[in-house]
Amino acid sequence: MPACQQKAGTEVPRDAFIRAMRMVASSVTVVTTDGVAGRHGATVSAFTSVSADPPTILVCLRADSRIAQAVEANGQLCVNVLPSESRAIADRFAGKDDTWLEDRFSGIECFGRPGAAPQIDGATIFAGSVEQSVLSGSHRIFIIRIATVREGMDQPLTYLDGAYHRVVRDAAPVRIS
């Protein structure tokens, strides 16, 4: 495995960064929003917790994307961490069906109050309001204060090296406090 080391003050080549990031497994999520800018959803992998006190997450969205603009205008979102059997939903919200399907939500079981970000049935849910938005490079980082959580199916769908994967439990669960 070749290493890519740079002198201080120089940038890592873009292709080296992308190759290395492909080796980082992530949960597959669908970010949804609804409100004045309408209902939108997109498959996203850049999501993580920020704090438990108060419950806060961050989501990174390409700044010029429809979903980023809708989240900015609506001021709310829901991160739906998809269960392992939801590859078709991940593909749908990644735009793979856009040529023949007008509404990405068509036929997808969602719940939540009208005007709130849709919550996909079976997904683990983190929903809340945009507390802060920061532009960094090509992406906008949204800091979200969580108002609703719900545990979904046990096994999440993951993405690694350009493909979906299932999580296989290796041992008894480890609790991290």
Number of C-alpha atoms within 10 A of each C-alpha: 3 5 7 10 10 10 7 6 6 8 10 12 11 8 9 12 12 10 11 12 12 14 12 10 16 19 24 27 28 26 30 26 30 22 18 12 16 13 20 23 28 24 23 22 19 14 20 14 13 14 11 9 6 10 16 21 21 21 21 21 25 17 18 11 12 15 22 24 17 22 29 19 16 21 21 24 31 29 31 28 31 27 24 19 14 16 15 11 22 22 15 22 22 16 14 14 15 12 7 7 12 9 14 20 18 10 8 12 11 14 12 10 8 9 14 19 28 27 27 24 16 19 25 22 24 24 27 24 19 21 14 13 17 12 13 11 9 10 16 20 20 25 21 26 22 21 13 11 15 12 11 17 14 12 16 22 22 21 19 15 13 9 9 16 18 14 12 7 8 6 6 6 7 6 5 4 3
